[in-house]
Amino acid sequence: MGTPRFGHVGSYLPGDTFRSRLELRLAGMHTPVRAGIAGSQHTGAESIVLSQVYEDDVFGEDEIIYTGQGGRDAKTGQQVSDQTLNDRNLALLKSAETGLPVRVLRKVHDEATAAEVFRYEGLYRVVGSAYGPGRSGFGVWRFRLVPVAA
């Protein structure tokens, strides 16, 4: 594990797209190939990916409600158990504490290529968190993120 990178990476700007999770990793935008949260409980979250797999995620113009990691069935994608305060969820709590920016990437449909891509949405701050029942009835962590003012 290398030195954490908070903020923008290289010359990448919001709106830039990446064809795969591997491309995100190679660019240094988001290092885990599968996990949606990059970071640790000690340093905070460097980046998150909204991949349209957690039913409680909400992406809005003024805020994001991001569901923490865990409790999903690997085959069906359904929430089947309560989430815990694992290292990745603690990373987002640490980010709320430190105020360091989190890179947000989101899986979207690219009209030009008719493919799913990952778009860099920009820098956000974690400004709140809550634990409670999600749509499936299981306990989930929800993190509120707002855009960093330019």
PyMOL commands that set and color helices and strands:
alter all, ss='L'
color gray80, all
select helices_A, chain A and resi 21-27+87-98
alter helices_A, ss='H'
color red, helices_A
select strands_A, chain A and resi 17-18+37-40+44-50+58-59+64-67+102-110+115-133+139-147
alter strands_A, ss='S'
color yellow, strands_A
deselect
rebuild
show_as cartoon
